[in-house]
Amino acid sequence: MFYFQVDLIKDQIGKAILLFAIPIFISNIFQQLYNTMDTMIVGHVLGDTSLAAIGACSAIYDLLIGFALGVGNGLSIVVARSYGANDHDLLKRSVAGSLVIGVLLTIIIMIISQLGLYPLLQLLDTPQNIIHESYSYISMITLCVGVMFAYNLCAGLLRAIGNSVMPLIFLIISSIINVILDLLFISEFHMGIQGAAIATVIAQGISAILCLVYMLKKTPLLIPKRIHFHFDKELYQELTGQGFSMGFMMAIVSSGTVILQKAINGFGYLTIAGHTTARKINAFLMMPCGTVAASLSTFVSQNKGANQRERIIEGIKIGFKIVVGWGILATILMLVFAKPLVALISGSSQSVVLNNGSLYLQINAPFYAVLGILLILRNALQGLGKKIVPLVSSIIEFLGKVVFAWLCIPMLGYFGVIICEPVIWCLMCLQLLYSFFNNPYIKDKAQDIHFKIMKES
């Protein structure tokens, strides 16, 4: 008996997706609060310079988070497929393999990041007046990167069997702790932005521990025994392929953002502060798209294991409707509330911060529908076991950001930064639409459904 579990294989499709997605959406909100509370408290207490210091290394932070989240989701896809096929022995061996891969990756990333962080900040032309603060923040985060891996992997495993509620509960608890520690370390102990990093690490560590304890006590299906750690070459290849494919996909996207950050750093600390604030708000606004896509990844994986292609196609259609509706609503909201939100989050009254930040949000919002469709397609292809096509879409995004940083931004200024991602999203969406609907597994069933509709009519 599993608690708070949604049956993604048998329940009514729209209901199942929403019930599974809502806790993930709320989880994403609270996870983003880690960063946003850091930003708000740093901006209000320490000022624009310290806010810019966090912003200057935010792309590196997003890269680490993205890679950890991607690997965790990729590994959980294999687990979800085993669960859908009702193969519990394979499921336990998949969990065991995921744990081994997670530990090895954590050690490697800790070593590499500690050696290369400061040179990377220099390479990104981080202004001299903020580079030491930036390093103090990001070095603490990377030193404890294992905490991020642990939570994302545990949460991904629970979601793989349809439980998206408990990761949410643990994240809410740790988010409250994060806010308290932020205020304590920054306002009372005067630890600067490194205090914000320490608060984030402690809070994420608590959520990981709570998640692990719950799994040990309530979901024995996810707890492997010694025999399940036996090396299986084919299984480890599948786990590594899925995990690394999704992790590298996220990392390549974030690497493009790191390159973009180099161009942004050249505009000065006020522009960096405005862009940092807008990106924090933007992260919240993109959450409905990311949540639906993440939910459909598990939905597709389980139904692929159960060989229910018609449910997969119908689930994708429902996902499209949700993200298009959100794109329309977000556009209206940003026309009215963009500037007040930038002022609230940044704590700044500087016109450069407010105008650049609000313009970024107002131009990006209409393209959230495109972003949502491409994320759904990319996650669905991952759920079907496709590793290369989603990776190609990430490479398109990376190359697009390189071109913008090299050619467009020098000509267009900060406006080039604003339109960079919407233009690239459109190109990626076209590539993924073609790839998804030409996938043999989907194409054959879609043709069968079309023929059935035509025959009935």
LUMSE-498707 format. One record per residue (C-alpha): x, y, z; residue in three letters. Coordinates in steps of 0.02 Angstrom, whole numbers, padded with zeros to 5 digits, always signed. Last residue first. Example, Ala and Ser with C-alpha at 12.3 -4.5 7.8 and 13.67 -1.06 7.14 Angstrom:
BEGIN
+00684-00053+00357SER +00615-00225+00390ALA 
//
This chain:
BEGIN
-00876+00482-01959SER -00835+00317-01877GLU -00711+00271-02015LYS -00625+00441-02009MET -00606+00430-01820ILE -00535+00253-01831LYS -00413+00304-01968PHE -00351+00452-01863HIS -00330+00338-01711ILE -00232+00210-01812ASP -00125+00347-01889GLN -00085+00415-01715ALA -00043+00237-01659LYS +00083+00211-01798ASP +00158+00385-01778LYS +00182+00370-01590ILE +00292+00216-01583TYR +00370+00258-01751PRO +00427+00432-01694ASN +00376+00549-01835ASN +00255+00644-01723PHE +00390+00672-01593PHE +00533+00719-01709SER +00434+00846-01812TYR +00361+00929-01658LEU +00534+00928-01576LEU +00620+01020-01720GLN +00481+01150-01733LEU +00484+01180-01545CYS +00672+01205-01544MET +00661+01345-01673LEU +00521+01433-01578CYS +00613+01417-01412TRP +00769+01496-01490ILE +00675+01655-01537VAL +00594+01665-01364PRO +00764+01636-01280GLU +00862+01777-01361CYS +00727+01911-01364ILE +00773+01987-01195ILE +00962+01969-01211VAL +00956+02057-01380GLY +00856+02198-01299PHE +01004+02217-01179TYR +01112+02282-01322GLY +01051+02255-01500LEU +01216+02249-01594MET +01331+02172-01462PRO +01183+02062-01409ILE +01153+01993-01584CYS +01325+01932-01637LEU +01426+01837-01507TRP +01302+01821-01362ALA +01159+01788-01483PHE +01258+01660-01582VAL +01313+01571-01423VAL +01134+01572-01360LYS +01075+01489-01520GLY +01213+01360-01511LEU +01157+01309-01337PHE +00973+01304-01384GLU +01008+01197-01538ILE +01117+01084-01429ILE +00971+01065-01309SER +00857+01013-01453SER +00988+00884-01506VAL +00988+00811-01330LEU +00800+00786-01339PRO +00827+00691-01504VAL +00971+00583-01439ILE +00898+00497-01285LYS +00733+00421-01338LYS +00666+00304-01204GLY +00482+00345-01228LEU +00489+00449-01068GLY +00633+00549-01142GLN +00525+00583-01295LEU +00385+00639-01179ALA +00505+00754-01086ASN +00560+00841-01246ARG +00383+00852-01314LEU +00315+00926-01154ILE +00460+01048-01141LEU +00434+01104-01322LEU +00248+01132-01295ILE +00275+01229-01134GLY +00407+01342-01211LEU +00291+01385-01356VAL +00151+01427-01232ALA +00275+01527-01127TYR +00309+01636-01280PHE +00185+01774-01235PRO +00276+01797-01067ALA +00451+01832-01134ASN +00418+02010-01195ILE +00332+02069-01035GLN +00459+01985-00920LEU +00613+02060-01002TYR +00530+02231-01009LEU +00497+02223-00821SER +00679+02184-00778GLY +00752+02315-00895ASN +00637+02451-00831ASN +00653+02413-00645LEU +00841+02386-00634VAL +00886+02531-00748VAL +00760+02644-00658SER +00846+02616-00490GLN +00719+02600-00348SER +00783+02430-00290SER +00710+02307-00165GLY +00744+02174-00297SER +00592+02064-00268ILE +00464+02201-00238LEU +00528+02320-00372ALA +00531+02180-00502VAL +00355+02130-00451LEU +00290+02308-00465PRO +00367+02320-00640LYS +00291+02159-00708ALA +00116+02174-00633PHE -00002+02237-00770VAL +00070+02180-00936LEU +00146+02032-00843MET -00024+01965-00789LEU -00098+01973-00964ILE +00048+01879-01041THR +00041+01749-00900ALA -00143+01712-00937LEU -00113+01680-01123ILE +00039+01570-01090GLY -00056+01474-00957TRP -00193+01428-01081GLY -00062+01368-01205VAL +00020+01264-01068VAL -00141+01176-01016ILE -00201+01138-01193LYS -00035+01061-01242PHE -00036+00948-01088GLY -00208+00883-01133ILE -00145+00838-01307LYS +00008+00749-01234ILE -00104+00646-01118GLY -00211+00592-01265GLU -00058+00532-01361ILE +00008+00435-01211ILE -00161+00358-01172ARG -00171+00292-01351GLU +00002+00217-01336ARG -00037+00104-01189GLN +00110-00019-01189ASN +00113-00041-00997ALA +00296+00010-00992GLY +00257+00151-01114LYS +00113+00198-00999ASN +00231+00214-00852GLN +00360+00315-00949SER +00229+00427-01032VAL +00149+00475-00865PHE +00321+00498-00784THR +00377+00618-00921SER +00202+00691-00928LEU +00221+00753-00750SER +00388+00836-00790ALA +00310+00924-00941ALA +00159+00984-00843VAL +00274+01050-00707THR +00394+01135-00827GLY +00253+01230-00912CYS +00169+01277-00747PRO +00341+01330-00680MET +00385+01454-00817MET +00310+01599-00720LEU +00406+01556-00563PHE +00572+01550-00655ALA +00529+01714-00742ASN +00514+01799-00572ILE +00692+01742-00529LYS +00752+01786-00704ARG +00679+01961-00689ALA +00773+01989-00525THR +00938+01931-00598THR +00911+02038-00753HIS +00882+02193-00648GLY +01035+02158-00539ALA +01145+02121-00690ILE +01085+02283-00771THR +01132+02376-00613LEU +01301+02285-00602TYR +01366+02333-00773GLY +01319+02293-00954PHE +01470+02179-00983GLY +01402+02051-00860ASN +01257+02020-00980ILE +01374+01957-01118ALA +01459+01836-00998LYS +01288+01784-00933GLN +01243+01727-01109LEU +01389+01606-01102ILE +01324+01540-00935VAL +01149+01529-01012THR +01218+01421-01151GLY +01297+01312-01019SER +01125+01302-00936SER +01049+01227-01093VAL +01196+01108-01109ILE +01178+01060-00926ALA +00992+01022-00943MET +01022+00908-01092MET +01178+00840-01008PHE +01072+00785-00861GLY +00934+00714-00971MET +01056+00615-01077SER +01164+00574-00927PHE +01020+00496-00833GLY +00942+00406-00981GLN +01106+00337-01049GLY +01178+00299-00877THR +01020+00206-00828LEU +01012+00112-00994GLU +01198+00070-00990GLN +01181+00018-00808TYR +01038-00098-00854LEU +01133-00177-00998GLU +01291-00204-00895LYS +01205-00276-00742ASP +01315-00255-00587PHE +01243-00336-00432HIS +01169-00199-00322PHE +01002-00291-00318HIS +01077-00433-00215ILE +01117-00312-00074ARG +00935-00263-00055LYS +00845-00122-00144PRO +00720-00005-00061ILE +00594+00068-00185LEU +00461-00066-00160LEU +00482-00043+00027PRO +00387+00123+00011THR +00329+00178+00185LYS +00472+00164+00310LYS +00631+00173+00206LEU +00554+00290+00078MET +00493+00407+00215TYR +00668+00413+00293VAL +00745+00454+00123LEU +00625+00598+00089CYS +00652+00671+00263LEU +00841+00663+00239ILE +00833+00747+00068ALA +00718+00887+00132SER +00837+00919+00278ILE +00987+00929+00162GLY +00897+01054+00051GLN +00870+01167+00202ALA +01051+01153+00259ILE +01118+01190+00085VAL +01004+01340+00059THR +01048+01415+00228ALA +01234+01394+00191ILE +01213+01484+00025ALA +01118+01629+00106ALA +01255+01643+00238GLY +01382+01654+00097GLN +01285+01807+00040ILE +01341+01904+00192GLY +01371+01818+00360MET +01300+01963+00461HIS +01244+01848+00605PHE +01076+01935+00629GLU +01020+01994+00457SER +01111+01872+00343ILE +01124+01711+00446PHE +00960+01730+00542LEU +00853+01796+00399LEU +00916+01663+00281ASP +00900+01529+00418LEU +00715+01570+00444ILE +00681+01571+00257VAL +00771+01404+00232ASN +00678+01322+00377ILE +00513+01368+00296ILE +00578+01297+00132SER +00633+01136+00221SER +00458+01102+00285ILE +00377+01143+00117ILE +00503+01029+00030LEU +00460+00882+00142PHE +00275+00902+00105ILE +00305+00919-00082LEU +00414+00762-00090PRO +00268+00675-00003MET +00136+00727-00129VAL +00212+00672-00295SER +00186+00486-00271ASN +00153+00401-00439GLY +00285+00263-00436ILE +00413+00369-00529ALA +00365+00517-00418ARG +00443+00430-00268LEU +00601+00392-00367LEU +00614+00572-00429GLY +00597+00640-00253ALA +00739+00527-00194CYS +00849+00575-00342LEU +00813+00762-00329ASN +00844+00760-00141TYR +01009+00665-00148ALA +01078+00757-00299PHE +01050+00927-00220MET +01132+00870-00057VAL +01278+00798-00154GLY +01314+00973-00221VAL +01378+01022-00048CYS +01544+01099-00101LEU +01454+01165-00254THR +01338+01276-00151ILE +01479+01341-00040MET +01584+01384-00192SER +01436+01475-00271ILE +01414+01600-00130TYR +01595+01641-00085SER +01637+01651-00270TYR +01503+01780-00305SER +01562+01885-00158GLU +01741+01879-00223HIS +01684+01925-00401ILE +01577+02075-00349ILE +01689+02230-00365ASN +01797+02145-00497GLN +01652+02131-00620PRO +01623+01950-00680THR +01703+01939-00852ASP +01636+01762-00879LEU +01814+01696-00888LEU +01847+01768-00716GLN +01696+01676-00645LEU +01759+01517-00731LEU +01933+01539-00657PRO +01852+01552-00485TYR +01746+01396-00508LEU +01870+01274-00585GLY +01953+01174-00447LEU +01805+01167-00328GLN +01688+01127-00471SER +01790+00980-00536ILE +01809+00896-00366ILE +01627+00916-00312MET +01565+00863-00484ILE +01663+00699-00480ILE +01610+00653-00303ILE +01426+00687-00338THR +01431+00590-00500LEU +01497+00434-00414LEU +01363+00443-00278VAL +01221+00467-00403GLY +01279+00324-00515ILE +01280+00202-00368VAL +01108+00261-00308LEU +01033+00248-00482SER +01100+00071-00500GLY +01013+00019-00340ALA +00851+00101-00394VAL +00858+00012-00563SER +00892-00154-00475ARG +00738-00123-00368LYS +00631-00085-00522LEU +00699-00236-00616LEU +00641-00348-00473ASP +00474-00259-00465HIS +00428-00288-00648ASP +00249-00221-00654ASN +00279-00153-00832ALA +00225+00020-00772GLY +00343+00004-00623TYR +00488-00043-00736SER +00449+00109-00846ARG +00441+00220-00693ALA +00611+00157-00633VAL +00691+00189-00803VAL +00616+00365-00804ILE +00680+00390-00625SER +00859+00387-00688LEU +00822+00526-00811GLY +00731+00630-00682ASN +00875+00620-00559GLY +01003+00655-00696VAL +00904+00806-00756GLY +00876+00876-00581LEU +01061+00864-00538ALA +01111+00937-00707PHE +00985+01079-00693GLY +01035+01120-00515ILE +01219+01127-00564LEU +01187+01231-00721LEU +01065+01344-00629ASP +01202+01381-00500TYR +01324+01422-00640ILE +01195+01537-00720ALA +01164+01618-00550SER +01348+01663-00529CYS +01335+01845-00584ALA +01161+01859-00511GLY +01220+01818-00335ILE +01352+01955-00348ALA +01224+02072-00427ALA +01117+02058-00270LEU +01273+02093-00167SER +01302+02255-00265THR +01117+02304-00266ASP +01096+02305-00076GLY +01141+02199+00077LEU +00976+02196+00172VAL +00842+02221+00039HIS +00932+02139-00107GLY +01007+01999-00002VAL +00840+01963+00080ILE +00745+01966-00084MET +00874+01866-00182THR +00898+01732-00050ASP +00709+01722-00033MET +00699+01698-00221THR +00829+01561-00225ASN +00756+01446-00094TYR +00582+01503-00148LEU +00615+01413-00312GLN +00605+01248-00219GLN +00441+01305-00140PHE +00365+01345-00308ILE +00432+01185-00385ASN +00353+01083-00246SER +00185+01172-00277ILE +00196+01123-00460PHE +00248+00945-00417ILE +00100+00932-00296PRO -00017+00992-00437ILE +00055+00878-00572ALA +00000+00707-00507PHE -00180+00759-00475LEU -00180+00855-00640LEU -00110+00710-00743ILE -00227+00583-00664ALA -00382+00692-00689LYS -00341+00723-00872GLY -00308+00539-00905ILE -00448+00452-00810GLN -00359+00329-00697ASP -00283+00166-00763LYS -00097+00192-00801ILE -00061+00353-00705LEU -00129+00281-00542ASP -00094+00422-00420VAL -00014+00379-00252GLN -00038+00478-00092PHE +00019+00331+00015TYR +00076+00166-00057PHE +00000+00000+00000MET 
//
